[in-house]
Amino acid sequence: MNVLIGIAVVLFTLGALAALYRLITGPTLLDRVVASDVLLVTMMCGLGAEMAINHHTTSLPLLLVLAAFAFVGSVSVARFMGRRDDT
């Protein structure tokens, strides 16, 4: 069981680092938005895995706030980019 937890931690860390790299070096705004969504989803998956491993639900409000933040941010940028393309 400890080996699987270690593998999950390494994979989540690699995914977060790849998203952070794209967030910093992304050539366009949309690349950066997608990278921030990937980073937030990776954090949410890490929190969900931690809750499943330790058999608790105390991090659930944080998980819901992260999901709402990711959704509102993506919709806001999509609306901004849609208005920018119209002009």
PENORTA-V196739 format. One record per residue. N is the residue number from 1. PHI is phi in whole degrees, -180 to 180 (none if undefined). PSI is psi in whole degrees, 0 to 359 (999 if undefined). NEAR is the number of other ideal C-beta (glycine too) atoms within 8 Angstrom. Layout:
((N PHI PSI NEAR) (N PHI PSI NEAR))
//
This chain:
((1 none 320 4) (2 -65 328 5) (3 -67 318 6) (4 -65 322 7) (5 -65 318 9) (6 -63 318 8) (7 -65 318 8) (8 -63 318 9) (9 -64 316 8) (10 -64 316 8) (11 -67 319 8) (12 -64 321 12) (13 -66 317 8) (14 -63 319 8) (15 -64 319 10) (16 -67 321 12) (17 -67 321 8) (18 -65 319 9) (19 -67 321 13) (20 -66 322 10) (21 -62 315 8) (22 -68 328 13) (23 -65 323 11) (24 -81 318 6) (25 -104 5 6) (26 -57 132 10) (27 -72 333 4) (28 -124 167 6) (29 -65 322 8) (30 -67 325 8) (31 -62 319 10) (32 -69 324 11) (33 -67 316 11) (34 -63 320 9) (35 -65 321 13) (36 -68 324 12) (37 -65 317 11) (38 -63 320 12) (39 -65 317 12) (40 -65 320 11) (41 -67 324 9) (42 -65 319 12) (43 -64 320 10) (44 -65 320 12) (45 -66 321 9) (46 -63 317 10) (47 -64 319 12) (48 -64 320 9) (49 -66 320 10) (50 -64 320 9) (51 -66 321 14) (52 -69 322 7) (53 -69 317 7) (54 -93 3 6) (55 56 55 5) (56 -146 169 6) (57 -130 24 5) (58 -72 339 5) (59 -90 4 10) (60 -62 319 8) (61 -61 321 6) (62 -64 321 8) (63 -63 318 12) (64 -68 322 8) (65 -66 318 8) (66 -62 319 12) (67 -65 318 9) (68 -66 319 8) (69 -63 317 9) (70 -65 318 13) (71 -66 312 8) (72 -65 320 8) (73 -64 317 11) (74 -66 318 10) (75 -67 321 8) (76 -63 315 8) (77 -67 322 11) (78 -64 319 8) (79 -67 319 8) (80 -63 315 8) (81 -68 327 10) (82 -66 320 8) (83 -71 325 8) (84 -67 325 7) (85 -73 334 6) (86 -71 330 5) (87 -83 999 4))
//
